Structure formats: C-alpha cells, structure tokens
C-alpha cells in the first residue's frame, strides 16, 4: 500500500487534515502524519517509507531525498517552492509539484489590506489618503496578481500590468491596461504590487533605478519574496525620497534600519503570512492530496516544477 506523508512543522488545520485523509484513504492509500517536528532526523525517519509527501515550508533537500527511497512525488501546498531542491528531486527521480492558485485570494486580500492600512496612516487618527482613482501596477499577472487587480478595481483604482509571459489581449479583456516594460509600469503607477518569483534573473532586480521611477508618493507592495528586492537600493531610495513607502509580508534583512529611521513609511508583517487564512490552509492541502492521487492514478504531472 502506498503511504502519503504529511510532513509539516507548521501543521495544517485539523479540518484540512481530516479532508486530506478522506481523499487519500478513499484512493486506497495510507496517510501518515509528522507534525510540529523539531529535528531533521524525525523527517528523515518518517520519509523513509513514504511514496508521496505533502509539505508546507518544510525543506526537502538532497539529504531528505536520499532517505526517501520509495518517494515518487512531493507536493508543496502553496505556490512558492524554493524550499524544494529541484535538481536533487530530478536526480532522485522524484516529481516535485506546487498547488498554484489555492492561496491566491488570501495573498491578494493581504496586499490590498496593507495598502489601506498604510494609506490611512496605520489608523493613528490622522488624515490619510484613498485608493480611489490611484493607479496600481501588477508586476507579474499570475493567479495572485489577477486577484489583486480584481479587488483593486472594486476600490476604483486604475489597474496596469506588466508580464511578458501572458497574452496581452486576454489581460486587456479583463479591463487591465498592459504595458510593455517594467520601467513603464513603475513610472506610471502610484502603487506597484509585486508578484515575481525569486530566481537567478529576478533576485535583487527591484532596485533603486527602477523604484526611483515611481511618481511622488509611490508605494511598493511586496508579497513575493524578499530576495527580489535590492536592499541597498531600497534603503538608498528611502533616504533620498521621503515620499516613498514600502509594504511587505516578507520583512527585509534591513528591517531594523526601517524601524530606526522610517517610521510611518513602511509596514512589515511579523512573518510571511500572505497565505495564512483558514480557507487557504484547507484549499492548498486538499489540492496537494488530489494531485498526488491523480498522479498515481493517471500519471498527471500538470503542476510539476522540476524536469
């Protein structure tokens, strides 16, 4: 009998585990749980007999894959998958997948919520500003970016997008204005919501020169990864432009400098929490379970992220 392991140092909600169990056991597989583990050795022991694994922020590296002699598939319950060593997974013959779209609304609502919070000066009783009529740029128009745009339109914002990997006509059909370059997006928009992945091409790509193109009062909203931000550049910009503000659910390493020098011009959540809603927690876990069952039944590897 195939064993599906849920390995989560930050567990799914009980309702999610219950429904994952139902999906897995109805398919004729065994479900095993490893929750709130504190030692890597616990993971290495648990994965030894697993045919499939569902993870969240847990690290799947070469050592874990070496221990997982029977593992055929690992699914990251969420969109990001930089906690999986993709090259090692490929070398071990393991299919790695994510569950795109399941957390999109949660992340999008947080992005807009943080924008409102900062626009109203943290609700400190002083006069703030409105989102109505402001221009928002979506940098990468994927699942999350599309939801941010849809919510922003509800606030009466003008929505722009830059994404060279999507069909321009399809995006424009949604009432979004498409621009041809990142430079045009940043120079046009009052707010830019960032949704690019962190890879060799994008790390530190959001730099001083790009951000300095934003209009007076510009606000960068980052619910992607902190690695895509050039921290030296954004600190230089914060110093040079007292009008600029930065919002993120992935605090930069230089967060203490913001706390010391730029009160009222930034907001960082205590930890990365864009996907932390009960609904997203359930949705991503169930999607992971269904993808595993489908993979074993039909070989469907639609959401595979390694080669």
Buried (B, 14 or more C-beta within 10 A) or exposed (E): EBBBBBBBBEBBEEEBBEBBBEBBEEBEBBBBBBEEBEEBEBBBEBBBBBBBBBBBBBBBEEBBBEBBEEBBBBBBBBBBBBBBBBEBBBEBEBBBBBBBBBBBBBBBBBBBEBBEBBBBEEEEEEEBEEBEEBBBBBBBBBBBBBBBBBBBBEBEBBBBBBBEEBEBEEBEEBEBBBBEEBEBBBBBBBBBBBBBBBEEEBBEBBBBEBBBBBEEBBBBBBBBBBBBBBBEBBBBBBEEBEEBBBBBBBBBEBBEBBEEEBEEBBBBBEEBBBBBBEEBBBBBBBBBBBBBBBBBEEEEBEBBBBE
